[in-house]
Amino acid sequence: MKSKQMLFALLAILILLLAACRGDAVNDDAEVTDEGLRTAFEVNGHSIEAGANLSAASLLGADLSMADLRGINFSRADLTGATFQGADLEGADLSYAVVLGVNFTGANLEGINVEYALFDDATQWPLEYDPLTAGAVKTQ
């Protein structure tokens, strides 16, 4: 079990290093639906819509609260410290993502994939959601 945890810790470090090299940034300009969800935002000057591919992106500290993020591929992304409060992440892929200290409170996590996503005690999940049962890995 310890070797598996070490592997995930090394994976997290690798993702952080790769993310630092990419230098992605989030622009907070966005369209808003009648329900109050942001439907478009920018990452490195590229408009992101529902279903976008943000695999391996660096979104450290990004404010993605109240955003329509249905079906987006966040696999292997570094989402450390990001806020998804009240966001709709239905069907999103967060497999192997780093979600240390992420705020998911009030978010719709129906059908998301968090297999091998790395989280910690500071990660805030909706009360009814169990990340361990869903396949996420808790780091110490």
Chimera marker file (.cmm) of the C-alpha trace (Angstrom):
<marker_set name="trace">
<marker id="1" x="0.000" y="0.000" z="0.000" r="1" g="1" b="0" radius="0.5"/>
<marker id="2" x="2.851" y="2.394" z="0.802" r="1" g="1" b="0" radius="0.5"/>
<marker id="3" x="4.372" y="1.925" z="-2.660" r="1" g="1" b="0" radius="0.5"/>
<marker id="4" x="1.014" y="2.875" z="-4.213" r="1" g="1" b="0" radius="0.5"/>
<marker id="5" x="0.881" y="6.046" z="-2.100" r="1" g="1" b="0" radius="0.5"/>
<marker id="6" x="4.467" y="6.878" z="-3.063" r="1" g="1" b="0" radius="0.5"/>
<marker id="7" x="3.587" y="6.400" z="-6.720" r="1" g="1" b="0" radius="0.5"/>
<marker id="8" x="0.682" y="8.838" z="-6.409" r="1" g="1" b="0" radius="0.5"/>
<marker id="9" x="2.838" y="11.354" z="-4.548" r="1" g="1" b="0" radius="0.5"/>
<marker id="10" x="5.455" y="11.168" z="-7.299" r="1" g="1" b="0" radius="0.5"/>
<marker id="11" x="2.730" y="11.530" z="-9.927" r="1" g="1" b="0" radius="0.5"/>
<marker id="12" x="1.428" y="14.628" z="-8.136" r="1" g="1" b="0" radius="0.5"/>
<marker id="13" x="4.906" y="16.159" z="-8.070" r="1" g="1" b="0" radius="0.5"/>
<marker id="14" x="5.380" y="15.421" z="-11.768" r="1" g="1" b="0" radius="0.5"/>
<marker id="15" x="2.045" y="17.048" z="-12.581" r="1" g="1" b="0" radius="0.5"/>
<marker id="16" x="3.001" y="20.119" z="-10.544" r="1" g="1" b="0" radius="0.5"/>
<marker id="17" x="6.334" y="20.412" z="-12.347" r="1" g="1" b="0" radius="0.5"/>
<marker id="18" x="4.717" y="20.039" z="-15.761" r="1" g="1" b="0" radius="0.5"/>
<marker id="19" x="2.038" y="22.561" z="-14.841" r="1" g="1" b="0" radius="0.5"/>
<marker id="20" x="4.632" y="25.091" z="-13.706" r="1" g="1" b="0" radius="0.5"/>
<marker id="21" x="6.345" y="24.807" z="-17.087" r="1" g="1" b="0" radius="0.5"/>
<marker id="22" x="3.085" y="25.402" z="-18.970" r="1" g="1" b="0" radius="0.5"/>
<marker id="23" x="2.123" y="28.601" z="-17.140" r="1" g="1" b="0" radius="0.5"/>
<marker id="24" x="-1.616" y="28.354" z="-17.831" r="1" g="1" b="0" radius="0.5"/>
<marker id="25" x="-3.794" y="31.187" z="-16.545" r="1" g="1" b="0" radius="0.5"/>
<marker id="26" x="-7.533" y="31.655" z="-16.185" r="1" g="1" b="0" radius="0.5"/>
<marker id="27" x="-9.353" y="34.780" z="-17.362" r="1" g="1" b="0" radius="0.5"/>
<marker id="28" x="-12.510" y="35.411" z="-15.345" r="1" g="1" b="0" radius="0.5"/>
<marker id="29" x="-14.560" y="36.966" z="-18.223" r="1" g="1" b="0" radius="0.5"/>
<marker id="30" x="-17.520" y="34.672" z="-18.851" r="1" g="1" b="0" radius="0.5"/>
<marker id="31" x="-21.013" y="34.429" z="-20.260" r="1" g="1" b="0" radius="0.5"/>
<marker id="32" x="-23.686" y="33.628" z="-17.660" r="1" g="1" b="0" radius="0.5"/>
<marker id="33" x="-26.837" y="31.509" z="-18.055" r="1" g="1" b="0" radius="0.5"/>
<marker id="34" x="-30.238" y="32.377" z="-16.597" r="1" g="1" b="0" radius="0.5"/>
<marker id="35" x="-29.406" y="29.898" z="-13.805" r="1" g="1" b="0" radius="0.5"/>
<marker id="36" x="-26.334" y="31.961" z="-12.910" r="1" g="1" b="0" radius="0.5"/>
<marker id="37" x="-23.775" y="29.472" z="-14.264" r="1" g="1" b="0" radius="0.5"/>
<marker id="38" x="-20.790" y="30.763" z="-16.215" r="1" g="1" b="0" radius="0.5"/>
<marker id="39" x="-20.774" y="29.017" z="-19.606" r="1" g="1" b="0" radius="0.5"/>
<marker id="40" x="-17.541" y="30.308" z="-21.098" r="1" g="1" b="0" radius="0.5"/>
<marker id="41" x="-14.194" y="31.274" z="-19.622" r="1" g="1" b="0" radius="0.5"/>
<marker id="42" x="-10.632" y="31.496" z="-20.876" r="1" g="1" b="0" radius="0.5"/>
<marker id="43" x="-7.491" y="29.521" z="-20.174" r="1" g="1" b="0" radius="0.5"/>
<marker id="44" x="-4.360" y="30.935" z="-21.809" r="1" g="1" b="0" radius="0.5"/>
<marker id="45" x="-6.508" y="32.956" z="-24.209" r="1" g="1" b="0" radius="0.5"/>
<marker id="46" x="-8.557" y="29.949" z="-25.386" r="1" g="1" b="0" radius="0.5"/>
<marker id="47" x="-12.298" y="29.988" z="-24.798" r="1" g="1" b="0" radius="0.5"/>
<marker id="48" x="-13.405" y="26.938" z="-22.834" r="1" g="1" b="0" radius="0.5"/>
<marker id="49" x="-16.897" y="25.521" z="-23.294" r="1" g="1" b="0" radius="0.5"/>
<marker id="50" x="-18.653" y="22.509" z="-21.774" r="1" g="1" b="0" radius="0.5"/>
<marker id="51" x="-16.890" y="19.343" z="-22.920" r="1" g="1" b="0" radius="0.5"/>
<marker id="52" x="-13.486" y="21.024" z="-23.400" r="1" g="1" b="0" radius="0.5"/>
<marker id="53" x="-10.170" y="19.208" z="-22.998" r="1" g="1" b="0" radius="0.5"/>
<marker id="54" x="-8.115" y="20.638" z="-20.117" r="1" g="1" b="0" radius="0.5"/>
<marker id="55" x="-6.100" y="17.467" z="-19.600" r="1" g="1" b="0" radius="0.5"/>
<marker id="56" x="-2.825" y="18.207" z="-17.774" r="1" g="1" b="0" radius="0.5"/>
<marker id="57" x="-3.661" y="21.928" z="-17.513" r="1" g="1" b="0" radius="0.5"/>
<marker id="58" x="-2.375" y="23.993" z="-14.608" r="1" g="1" b="0" radius="0.5"/>
<marker id="59" x="-5.329" y="25.699" z="-12.944" r="1" g="1" b="0" radius="0.5"/>
<marker id="60" x="-3.775" y="26.439" z="-9.569" r="1" g="1" b="0" radius="0.5"/>
<marker id="61" x="-6.102" y="28.607" z="-7.487" r="1" g="1" b="0" radius="0.5"/>
<marker id="62" x="-8.537" y="29.090" z="-10.378" r="1" g="1" b="0" radius="0.5"/>
<marker id="63" x="-11.993" y="30.402" z="-9.512" r="1" g="1" b="0" radius="0.5"/>
<marker id="64" x="-14.328" y="28.123" z="-11.440" r="1" g="1" b="0" radius="0.5"/>
<marker id="65" x="-17.236" y="28.622" z="-9.056" r="1" g="1" b="0" radius="0.5"/>
<marker id="66" x="-20.736" y="28.721" z="-10.520" r="1" g="1" b="0" radius="0.5"/>
<marker id="67" x="-19.390" y="27.494" z="-13.889" r="1" g="1" b="0" radius="0.5"/>
<marker id="68" x="-20.933" y="25.072" z="-16.370" r="1" g="1" b="0" radius="0.5"/>
<marker id="69" x="-18.124" y="22.522" z="-16.622" r="1" g="1" b="0" radius="0.5"/>
<marker id="70" x="-20.167" y="19.522" z="-17.735" r="1" g="1" b="0" radius="0.5"/>
<marker id="71" x="-18.119" y="16.880" z="-19.501" r="1" g="1" b="0" radius="0.5"/>
<marker id="72" x="-14.824" y="18.773" z="-19.312" r="1" g="1" b="0" radius="0.5"/>
<marker id="73" x="-11.664" y="16.654" z="-19.293" r="1" g="1" b="0" radius="0.5"/>
<marker id="74" x="-9.579" y="17.714" z="-16.275" r="1" g="1" b="0" radius="0.5"/>
<marker id="75" x="-7.643" y="14.424" z="-16.209" r="1" g="1" b="0" radius="0.5"/>
<marker id="76" x="-4.091" y="14.834" z="-14.908" r="1" g="1" b="0" radius="0.5"/>
<marker id="77" x="-4.727" y="18.565" z="-14.367" r="1" g="1" b="0" radius="0.5"/>
<marker id="78" x="-3.306" y="20.413" z="-11.385" r="1" g="1" b="0" radius="0.5"/>
<marker id="79" x="-6.323" y="21.993" z="-9.707" r="1" g="1" b="0" radius="0.5"/>
<marker id="80" x="-4.580" y="22.726" z="-6.397" r="1" g="1" b="0" radius="0.5"/>
<marker id="81" x="-6.455" y="25.398" z="-4.452" r="1" g="1" b="0" radius="0.5"/>
<marker id="82" x="-9.109" y="25.864" z="-7.147" r="1" g="1" b="0" radius="0.5"/>
<marker id="83" x="-12.721" y="26.708" z="-6.312" r="1" g="1" b="0" radius="0.5"/>
<marker id="84" x="-15.571" y="24.794" z="-7.951" r="1" g="1" b="0" radius="0.5"/>
<marker id="85" x="-18.168" y="25.985" z="-5.447" r="1" g="1" b="0" radius="0.5"/>
<marker id="86" x="-21.654" y="25.647" z="-6.971" r="1" g="1" b="0" radius="0.5"/>
<marker id="87" x="-20.238" y="24.522" z="-10.345" r="1" g="1" b="0" radius="0.5"/>
<marker id="88" x="-21.863" y="21.889" z="-12.550" r="1" g="1" b="0" radius="0.5"/>
<marker id="89" x="-19.240" y="19.185" z="-13.156" r="1" g="1" b="0" radius="0.5"/>
<marker id="90" x="-21.650" y="16.491" z="-14.325" r="1" g="1" b="0" radius="0.5"/>
<marker id="91" x="-19.767" y="13.901" z="-16.384" r="1" g="1" b="0" radius="0.5"/>
<marker id="92" x="-16.395" y="15.670" z="-15.975" r="1" g="1" b="0" radius="0.5"/>
<marker id="93" x="-13.187" y="13.623" z="-15.927" r="1" g="1" b="0" radius="0.5"/>
<marker id="94" x="-10.891" y="14.400" z="-12.982" r="1" g="1" b="0" radius="0.5"/>
<marker id="95" x="-9.012" y="11.092" z="-13.096" r="1" g="1" b="0" radius="0.5"/>
<marker id="96" x="-5.406" y="11.415" z="-11.908" r="1" g="1" b="0" radius="0.5"/>
<marker id="97" x="-5.968" y="15.133" z="-11.234" r="1" g="1" b="0" radius="0.5"/>
<marker id="98" x="-4.396" y="16.880" z="-8.252" r="1" g="1" b="0" radius="0.5"/>
<marker id="99" x="-7.242" y="18.346" z="-6.188" r="1" g="1" b="0" radius="0.5"/>
<marker id="100" x="-5.354" y="19.337" z="-3.044" r="1" g="1" b="0" radius="0.5"/>
<marker id="101" x="-7.249" y="22.023" z="-1.132" r="1" g="1" b="0" radius="0.5"/>
<marker id="102" x="-9.978" y="22.285" z="-3.777" r="1" g="1" b="0" radius="0.5"/>
<marker id="103" x="-13.440" y="23.545" z="-2.782" r="1" g="1" b="0" radius="0.5"/>
<marker id="104" x="-16.209" y="21.429" z="-4.345" r="1" g="1" b="0" radius="0.5"/>
<marker id="105" x="-18.946" y="22.483" z="-1.886" r="1" g="1" b="0" radius="0.5"/>
<marker id="106" x="-22.326" y="22.869" z="-3.530" r="1" g="1" b="0" radius="0.5"/>
<marker id="107" x="-21.001" y="21.475" z="-6.827" r="1" g="1" b="0" radius="0.5"/>
<marker id="108" x="-22.879" y="18.922" z="-8.927" r="1" g="1" b="0" radius="0.5"/>
<marker id="109" x="-20.541" y="15.919" z="-9.085" r="1" g="1" b="0" radius="0.5"/>
<marker id="110" x="-22.998" y="13.514" z="-10.692" r="1" g="1" b="0" radius="0.5"/>
<marker id="111" x="-21.212" y="11.061" z="-12.954" r="1" g="1" b="0" radius="0.5"/>
<marker id="112" x="-17.730" y="12.546" z="-12.518" r="1" g="1" b="0" radius="0.5"/>
<marker id="113" x="-14.629" y="10.366" z="-12.727" r="1" g="1" b="0" radius="0.5"/>
<marker id="114" x="-12.211" y="10.935" z="-9.829" r="1" g="1" b="0" radius="0.5"/>
<marker id="115" x="-10.323" y="7.648" z="-10.088" r="1" g="1" b="0" radius="0.5"/>
<marker id="116" x="-6.810" y="8.150" z="-8.716" r="1" g="1" b="0" radius="0.5"/>
<marker id="117" x="-7.396" y="11.872" z="-8.200" r="1" g="1" b="0" radius="0.5"/>
<marker id="118" x="-5.151" y="13.018" z="-5.358" r="1" g="1" b="0" radius="0.5"/>
<marker id="119" x="-6.877" y="14.936" z="-2.519" r="1" g="1" b="0" radius="0.5"/>
<marker id="120" x="-6.074" y="15.934" z="1.066" r="1" g="1" b="0" radius="0.5"/>
<marker id="121" x="-7.785" y="17.012" z="4.291" r="1" g="1" b="0" radius="0.5"/>
<marker id="122" x="-8.133" y="20.559" z="2.944" r="1" g="1" b="0" radius="0.5"/>
<marker id="123" x="-10.191" y="19.373" z="-0.050" r="1" g="1" b="0" radius="0.5"/>
<marker id="124" x="-13.868" y="20.207" z="0.551" r="1" g="1" b="0" radius="0.5"/>
<marker id="125" x="-16.437" y="17.833" z="-0.973" r="1" g="1" b="0" radius="0.5"/>
<marker id="126" x="-20.246" y="18.061" z="-0.977" r="1" g="1" b="0" radius="0.5"/>
<marker id="127" x="-21.610" y="16.387" z="2.169" r="1" g="1" b="0" radius="0.5"/>
<marker id="128" x="-23.189" y="13.494" z="0.262" r="1" g="1" b="0" radius="0.5"/>
<marker id="129" x="-20.092" y="12.724" z="-1.815" r="1" g="1" b="0" radius="0.5"/>
<marker id="130" x="-17.506" y="10.097" z="-0.814" r="1" g="1" b="0" radius="0.5"/>
<marker id="131" x="-14.333" y="10.527" z="-2.899" r="1" g="1" b="0" radius="0.5"/>
<marker id="132" x="-12.734" y="7.323" z="-1.582" r="1" g="1" b="0" radius="0.5"/>
<marker id="133" x="-15.683" y="5.214" z="-2.728" r="1" g="1" b="0" radius="0.5"/>
<marker id="134" x="-15.467" y="6.969" z="-6.098" r="1" g="1" b="0" radius="0.5"/>
<marker id="135" x="-11.802" y="5.952" z="-6.457" r="1" g="1" b="0" radius="0.5"/>
<marker id="136" x="-9.906" y="9.088" z="-5.368" r="1" g="1" b="0" radius="0.5"/>
<marker id="137" x="-6.744" y="8.732" z="-3.286" r="1" g="1" b="0" radius="0.5"/>
<marker id="138" x="-6.154" y="10.658" z="-0.075" r="1" g="1" b="0" radius="0.5"/>
<marker id="139" x="-2.647" y="11.922" z="0.574" r="1" g="1" b="0" radius="0.5"/>
<marker id="140" x="-1.257" y="12.774" z="3.986" r="1" g="1" b="0" radius="0.5"/>
<link id1="1" id2="2" r="1" g="1" b="0" radius="0.2"/>
<link id1="2" id2="3" r="1" g="1" b="0" radius="0.2"/>
<link id1="3" id2="4" r="1" g="1" b="0" radius="0.2"/>
<link id1="4" id2="5" r="1" g="1" b="0" radius="0.2"/>
<link id1="5" id2="6" r="1" g="1" b="0" radius="0.2"/>
<link id1="6" id2="7" r="1" g="1" b="0" radius="0.2"/>
<link id1="7" id2="8" r="1" g="1" b="0" radius="0.2"/>
<link id1="8" id2="9" r="1" g="1" b="0" radius="0.2"/>
<link id1="9" id2="10" r="1" g="1" b="0" radius="0.2"/>
<link id1="10" id2="11" r="1" g="1" b="0" radius="0.2"/>
<link id1="11" id2="12" r="1" g="1" b="0" radius="0.2"/>
<link id1="12" id2="13" r="1" g="1" b="0" radius="0.2"/>
<link id1="13" id2="14" r="1" g="1" b="0" radius="0.2"/>
<link id1="14" id2="15" r="1" g="1" b="0" radius="0.2"/>
<link id1="15" id2="16" r="1" g="1" b="0" radius="0.2"/>
<link id1="16" id2="17" r="1" g="1" b="0" radius="0.2"/>
<link id1="17" id2="18" r="1" g="1" b="0" radius="0.2"/>
<link id1="18" id2="19" r="1" g="1" b="0" radius="0.2"/>
<link id1="19" id2="20" r="1" g="1" b="0" radius="0.2"/>
<link id1="20" id2="21" r="1" g="1" b="0" radius="0.2"/>
<link id1="21" id2="22" r="1" g="1" b="0" radius="0.2"/>
<link id1="22" id2="23" r="1" g="1" b="0" radius="0.2"/>
<link id1="23" id2="24" r="1" g="1" b="0" radius="0.2"/>
<link id1="24" id2="25" r="1" g="1" b="0" radius="0.2"/>
<link id1="25" id2="26" r="1" g="1" b="0" radius="0.2"/>
<link id1="26" id2="27" r="1" g="1" b="0" radius="0.2"/>
<link id1="27" id2="28" r="1" g="1" b="0" radius="0.2"/>
<link id1="28" id2="29" r="1" g="1" b="0" radius="0.2"/>
<link id1="29" id2="30" r="1" g="1" b="0" radius="0.2"/>
<link id1="30" id2="31" r="1" g="1" b="0" radius="0.2"/>
<link id1="31" id2="32" r="1" g="1" b="0" radius="0.2"/>
<link id1="32" id2="33" r="1" g="1" b="0" radius="0.2"/>
<link id1="33" id2="34" r="1" g="1" b="0" radius="0.2"/>
<link id1="34" id2="35" r="1" g="1" b="0" radius="0.2"/>
<link id1="35" id2="36" r="1" g="1" b="0" radius="0.2"/>
<link id1="36" id2="37" r="1" g="1" b="0" radius="0.2"/>
<link id1="37" id2="38" r="1" g="1" b="0" radius="0.2"/>
<link id1="38" id2="39" r="1" g="1" b="0" radius="0.2"/>
<link id1="39" id2="40" r="1" g="1" b="0" radius="0.2"/>
<link id1="40" id2="41" r="1" g="1" b="0" radius="0.2"/>
<link id1="41" id2="42" r="1" g="1" b="0" radius="0.2"/>
<link id1="42" id2="43" r="1" g="1" b="0" radius="0.2"/>
<link id1="43" id2="44" r="1" g="1" b="0" radius="0.2"/>
<link id1="44" id2="45" r="1" g="1" b="0" radius="0.2"/>
<link id1="45" id2="46" r="1" g="1" b="0" radius="0.2"/>
<link id1="46" id2="47" r="1" g="1" b="0" radius="0.2"/>
<link id1="47" id2="48" r="1" g="1" b="0" radius="0.2"/>
<link id1="48" id2="49" r="1" g="1" b="0" radius="0.2"/>
<link id1="49" id2="50" r="1" g="1" b="0" radius="0.2"/>
<link id1="50" id2="51" r="1" g="1" b="0" radius="0.2"/>
<link id1="51" id2="52" r="1" g="1" b="0" radius="0.2"/>
<link id1="52" id2="53" r="1" g="1" b="0" radius="0.2"/>
<link id1="53" id2="54" r="1" g="1" b="0" radius="0.2"/>
<link id1="54" id2="55" r="1" g="1" b="0" radius="0.2"/>
<link id1="55" id2="56" r="1" g="1" b="0" radius="0.2"/>
<link id1="56" id2="57" r="1" g="1" b="0" radius="0.2"/>
<link id1="57" id2="58" r="1" g="1" b="0" radius="0.2"/>
<link id1="58" id2="59" r="1" g="1" b="0" radius="0.2"/>
<link id1="59" id2="60" r="1" g="1" b="0" radius="0.2"/>
<link id1="60" id2="61" r="1" g="1" b="0" radius="0.2"/>
<link id1="61" id2="62" r="1" g="1" b="0" radius="0.2"/>
<link id1="62" id2="63" r="1" g="1" b="0" radius="0.2"/>
<link id1="63" id2="64" r="1" g="1" b="0" radius="0.2"/>
<link id1="64" id2="65" r="1" g="1" b="0" radius="0.2"/>
<link id1="65" id2="66" r="1" g="1" b="0" radius="0.2"/>
<link id1="66" id2="67" r="1" g="1" b="0" radius="0.2"/>
<link id1="67" id2="68" r="1" g="1" b="0" radius="0.2"/>
<link id1="68" id2="69" r="1" g="1" b="0" radius="0.2"/>
<link id1="69" id2="70" r="1" g="1" b="0" radius="0.2"/>
<link id1="70" id2="71" r="1" g="1" b="0" radius="0.2"/>
<link id1="71" id2="72" r="1" g="1" b="0" radius="0.2"/>
<link id1="72" id2="73" r="1" g="1" b="0" radius="0.2"/>
<link id1="73" id2="74" r="1" g="1" b="0" radius="0.2"/>
<link id1="74" id2="75" r="1" g="1" b="0" radius="0.2"/>
<link id1="75" id2="76" r="1" g="1" b="0" radius="0.2"/>
<link id1="76" id2="77" r="1" g="1" b="0" radius="0.2"/>
<link id1="77" id2="78" r="1" g="1" b="0" radius="0.2"/>
<link id1="78" id2="79" r="1" g="1" b="0" radius="0.2"/>
<link id1="79" id2="80" r="1" g="1" b="0" radius="0.2"/>
<link id1="80" id2="81" r="1" g="1" b="0" radius="0.2"/>
<link id1="81" id2="82" r="1" g="1" b="0" radius="0.2"/>
<link id1="82" id2="83" r="1" g="1" b="0" radius="0.2"/>
<link id1="83" id2="84" r="1" g="1" b="0" radius="0.2"/>
<link id1="84" id2="85" r="1" g="1" b="0" radius="0.2"/>
<link id1="85" id2="86" r="1" g="1" b="0" radius="0.2"/>
<link id1="86" id2="87" r="1" g="1" b="0" radius="0.2"/>
<link id1="87" id2="88" r="1" g="1" b="0" radius="0.2"/>
<link id1="88" id2="89" r="1" g="1" b="0" radius="0.2"/>
<link id1="89" id2="90" r="1" g="1" b="0" radius="0.2"/>
<link id1="90" id2="91" r="1" g="1" b="0" radius="0.2"/>
<link id1="91" id2="92" r="1" g="1" b="0" radius="0.2"/>
<link id1="92" id2="93" r="1" g="1" b="0" radius="0.2"/>
<link id1="93" id2="94" r="1" g="1" b="0" radius="0.2"/>
<link id1="94" id2="95" r="1" g="1" b="0" radius="0.2"/>
<link id1="95" id2="96" r="1" g="1" b="0" radius="0.2"/>
<link id1="96" id2="97" r="1" g="1" b="0" radius="0.2"/>
<link id1="97" id2="98" r="1" g="1" b="0" radius="0.2"/>
<link id1="98" id2="99" r="1" g="1" b="0" radius="0.2"/>
<link id1="99" id2="100" r="1" g="1" b="0" radius="0.2"/>
<link id1="100" id2="101" r="1" g="1" b="0" radius="0.2"/>
<link id1="101" id2="102" r="1" g="1" b="0" radius="0.2"/>
<link id1="102" id2="103" r="1" g="1" b="0" radius="0.2"/>
<link id1="103" id2="104" r="1" g="1" b="0" radius="0.2"/>
<link id1="104" id2="105" r="1" g="1" b="0" radius="0.2"/>
<link id1="105" id2="106" r="1" g="1" b="0" radius="0.2"/>
<link id1="106" id2="107" r="1" g="1" b="0" radius="0.2"/>
<link id1="107" id2="108" r="1" g="1" b="0" radius="0.2"/>
<link id1="108" id2="109" r="1" g="1" b="0" radius="0.2"/>
<link id1="109" id2="110" r="1" g="1" b="0" radius="0.2"/>
<link id1="110" id2="111" r="1" g="1" b="0" radius="0.2"/>
<link id1="111" id2="112" r="1" g="1" b="0" radius="0.2"/>
<link id1="112" id2="113" r="1" g="1" b="0" radius="0.2"/>
<link id1="113" id2="114" r="1" g="1" b="0" radius="0.2"/>
<link id1="114" id2="115" r="1" g="1" b="0" radius="0.2"/>
<link id1="115" id2="116" r="1" g="1" b="0" radius="0.2"/>
<link id1="116" id2="117" r="1" g="1" b="0" radius="0.2"/>
<link id1="117" id2="118" r="1" g="1" b="0" radius="0.2"/>
<link id1="118" id2="119" r="1" g="1" b="0" radius="0.2"/>
<link id1="119" id2="120" r="1" g="1" b="0" radius="0.2"/>
<link id1="120" id2="121" r="1" g="1" b="0" radius="0.2"/>
<link id1="121" id2="122" r="1" g="1" b="0" radius="0.2"/>
<link id1="122" id2="123" r="1" g="1" b="0" radius="0.2"/>
<link id1="123" id2="124" r="1" g="1" b="0" radius="0.2"/>
<link id1="124" id2="125" r="1" g="1" b="0" radius="0.2"/>
<link id1="125" id2="126" r="1" g="1" b="0" radius="0.2"/>
<link id1="126" id2="127" r="1" g="1" b="0" radius="0.2"/>
<link id1="127" id2="128" r="1" g="1" b="0" radius="0.2"/>
<link id1="128" id2="129" r="1" g="1" b="0" radius="0.2"/>
<link id1="129" id2="130" r="1" g="1" b="0" radius="0.2"/>
<link id1="130" id2="131" r="1" g="1" b="0" radius="0.2"/>
<link id1="131" id2="132" r="1" g="1" b="0" radius="0.2"/>
<link id1="132" id2="133" r="1" g="1" b="0" radius="0.2"/>
<link id1="133" id2="134" r="1" g="1" b="0" radius="0.2"/>
<link id1="134" id2="135" r="1" g="1" b="0" radius="0.2"/>
<link id1="135" id2="136" r="1" g="1" b="0" radius="0.2"/>
<link id1="136" id2="137" r="1" g="1" b="0" radius="0.2"/>
<link id1="137" id2="138" r="1" g="1" b="0" radius="0.2"/>
<link id1="138" id2="139" r="1" g="1" b="0" radius="0.2"/>
<link id1="139" id2="140" r="1" g="1" b="0" radius="0.2"/>
</marker_set>
